[in-house]
Amino acid sequence: MAWIQLKLGVTAGQAAAAGEACLAQGAAAVTWQDAQDTPVFEPLPGETRLWGHTELVALYPEGSDLTVVVAALEAALAPGQRLHPLVERVDDRAWEREALAHWTPQRFGERLWISPSWQTVADPAAITVLLDPGLAFGTGSHPTTALCLTWLATHPLKGKRVVDFGCGSGILAIAALKLGALSALGIDQEPQALQASRDNAQRNGVADRLLLLTAEVPPAEFSADVVLANILAEPLKQLAPQIAGLVRPGGHLVLSGILIDQVEAVLAAYTPYHFTFDPIQQREEWCCLSAVSLM
């Protein structure tokens, strides 16, 4: 079976109305994707965020009259104006198999591997985290996560207590545990993230050492040897008192999800908390800040 695919650039504010218009005209599926390679993976509390430049993709059965669909979109988004979506025929394919083929094992440091469950890591010395792509952010493919995984893989973790602030899929906490950490605490505001972390921890045999909490911060007397926060610059700045307060004296802080031009602002937010920062690590346009607490 073939399909007719409609693509249209919309703003974040138009996305919901555009999707509803497409579904009302018989779309079999509607998705939104980033039109300008701008990752969004950690909204602020209570926020639902799409990309500023979003591409709507709608699929219709072959033979559908898309002039009616375009008219409905014009009425919903731009009364009195003409829209020019891209409409093309696409052949049916084994979409699931194509998606799975994209995910392959990735190595960080000497021995840490992140691998989907249907792949095999040939290295007999590998420390492998099994992680399949899902709803929660964090598979190791994004530079921000890769920077944190590389930090974990190159620092001694045996017997350490670790916090993964904004844990998403749980990838950082699980990697730390498999690398020898004594225990880990994952914190996230999204219920699906906590469920993903729980499921992934069970799959990797570390669920008994991973405690998961919603966005509330542990008691003031709680402290950890390593605190990682792979979110975004704005929440990193806003949450600086809570995140910094989780690091024990002499402990390590790892911050990621920071663009190059945001580094100075994030550093300034953590300056009052007496950290000595290491040289900045960078992949593509993303940076990772690591530091040791002096207090």
Order of alpha helices (4+ residues) and beta strands (2+ residues): beta-alpha-beta-beta-alpha-beta-alpha-beta-beta-beta-alpha-beta-alpha-beta-alpha-beta-beta-alpha-alpha-beta-alpha-beta-beta-beta
